[in-house]
């Protein structure tokens, strides 16, 4: 029988292997693209980005290739780079795949009777984060969901989820910044969104957990703030075509 994946055994999203400069460029560009500040098709000129961010072209080139792998940048055979827009359909697609992965993760974890130790610890960190910034809460939110996926015991599932995680984290950062809530109010909101998930895990109800995850993703503030006319996610939109 497989066991839950210990979080300490997982790679740290590659942060240690990248320079601080390239990481800063990745974060700046990813947030600009996800927030809509950089429009679809906008050219990404290495020299201009390097000058704006005060770095050499090397970190910029590394960052553009990473963002290309995340589906946010297009690089032509001649080496020209441009923005791939992140509109509401891209967000729906991202959340639908995330829902498939996380709902399967909790189902496998419950079926295999894995320990909830890491999930409970991650939730405790969220509860203790009163006063944390929106960026810090986004990171803690993702630590919780990473533990949820590790609960499955599937390294293939974890690998697939980790490929989405950087963009999802940025979506949460942008959403938290746009809520116009105080740090305390935002912490309460994030905590209240995750408490039912912990309760569902303790109750061992995989179907209820899938429904709770769906509701959490429906309530993504980023979706409502960017396109208030966009229909909320429905079970069919989450599951169709996947």
N, C-alpha and C positions, 0 to 999 in steps of 0.2 A: 504494500500500500504506500502511495506517495505521502509525503509530509508537506506541511505549509512551507513556503520559502522563507527562510530567515532574512529579514531586511538587511542585516549586516553583511550578508553574503552577496548582495546585489551590487552591480557597478553604480557609481554615483553620477549617472547621467553624463559621464564623460567630462565633467567640469574640471577634474584634476589634470586631464590630458590636454586641455586647451589653454592658451595663454589668457591672462586676464584681459588683455586688449581685445582679442577676438570674441571673448565672452560678452564684453561690454557692447561691442558692435552688434552681435547677434541679438542681444536683449533690446537695444535701441531700435533696430530695424524691424524686428518681429513685432514689437509693440506698435510702431508706426503703421505697419501693414494691417495688423489685426484691428486696430482702432479706426482704420479708414483714413488716417492722416496721409498715407501714401496711396494714391489711386491705382487701380488696375492698369497695367501697361506702362506705368511711370518708369523711365530709365534709371538704372542704378549705376552710376559712374564711380569707379573705385577711387579715383583721385579726389573727386568732390566729397565723397563720404569720408575719406581719410582726413581731408582738410577740416571738415566740419566737426569731426569727433576727435581730432587731435591725435591720430594714430598713423602708422605707416600703411602702405597698401597691402602688405602681407596679411595682417589680421582681417582686413576688409574682405580680401579674396577668400580666406578661410570661412568667414561668416557667411558670405554669399553662397558658397557651396553647401554649407550646413542648412541654410534656409531653402535652398533648392531641394535638398533631401526631404525637407518638411513640407514641400509643396507650396511654398510662399514666394519663391523666386524662380523665374525661367532663365535659363542660360542657353544661348544659341551655340551652334558649333563654332562660330567665330569668336565666342567668349563674351558677347554682349549680354548684360543682365537687365532684367526688368521685373517689376512687381506683378505677381499673380494676385488679383484682387481677392479679398476675404469678405464676401457678401453674406447675406442671410442664408442662402442655399448652402454655401460652404460650411457655415456654422451648423445648420441642421444635419448635414452629412457627418460632420465631426461628432456631434452629440449622439447621433444614431449608432455609429460604430462604437463609441465609448459605452453606450448603454448595452449593446450586445456583449461586449467584453466583460463589463463589470457584473452584469446579471448572471452570466455564465460562471464567472469566478466565484460568486457567493454560492451558487448552486453546487459547484464541485466541492467547495470547501466544507459545506454542510454535509454533503453526501459522504465525504471522506473523513468527517469528524475531526477536522484539523483544529489546532489550538487558536483561540481568538486573542491570544496575549498581545500581539503586535497591534491589532486593530484597537483593542481597549486602550493600550498605551498611547496610540495616536489620537484617540478621541479625548483622552485626559489632557493631552497637550493643547488641543483645541479649546477645551473648557477653561484651561488656565491662561488663555491668551488675551484676557481682557486688556484693552488698551493697545493691542498690536496694530500695526499699520495694515492697510489693505494688501500690500505686497506680502507682508509676513503671514497674513491670514490665508492668502492664496497658496503660499508654500505649505502651510500646515494642512490646509484642505487637501492638497495633492498628496501629502504624506499619508493622510488617512486613507485616501482611495488607493494609493499604492499598496498599503497594508491589506486592503480589501482584496486586491487582485492577487497579492502574494498568498493570501489565505487559501487560494485555489490549489496551490501546490504545482501549478503548471508553469514551467519556464517559457514555453511557447506563447502562452497567454500573456505572461508578463512582458515578453519581448514586444508583442504586438501593441500592448497598452503603452509601453514606454516610448514607442515611436510617436504616439499621439500626445504624450504628456507635455512637452514643451509648449505646443500651441495651446493646449487646454489651459495650462498655467497662465499664459498670457491673456487668454480670454477672461479668466477669473480676475487677474490684476486690473484689466480695463473695466470689468463689471464693478469691482469693488470701488474703483475710483469714481465711477459715475453714479453710485447709489446716493450720494449726498447725505449719508448717515454719519453720525459721530462714530468714533472708534468703538465705543461701548455698544452702541446700537448695532453696528456691523458685526461685532463679535457675537452678540445675542442672536442675530439672524443666522449666522453661519452655524452656531451651536445648535439652534433649534432645527435646522435643516438636517443635521447629522444624528441627533438623538434618536429619531425613529428608526434609523438604520441599525444602530446598536441594539435597540430593543428587538428589532426583527431578527437580527443575528442570534441573540440570546434565546428567542422563541423558536428558532430553527425553521422559519417559514420562507422558503426560497421564492415562492410566487409573490408574497407580500413584499419582499425585498426588491424584486424586479419592478413592482408597481411604485415603490418608494423612490427608487433610483430614477424611474421615468419622471415622477413628479418633481424631483430635485432638478433634473435637467430642463424640464419645462419652465421652471422658475428662474432660469439663467437671466440675470438682469441685463446682460449684454444684449441679448436678443430683443428685449423689450425697449431698451434705450436706443438702439441703433435703428430698428425698424418697428415702431409700435403697431404698424398695420399688419405685421406678419402673423399668421395664425400660430398659436402655441402648438407645441409638439403633441401629436396624438399617438395612440398605440399603433395606428396604421402607418403614420409617417415615420415612426421609429423602426418599424419592422419591415416595411415594404422594400423589396428590391435587395434585401440582404440575405 
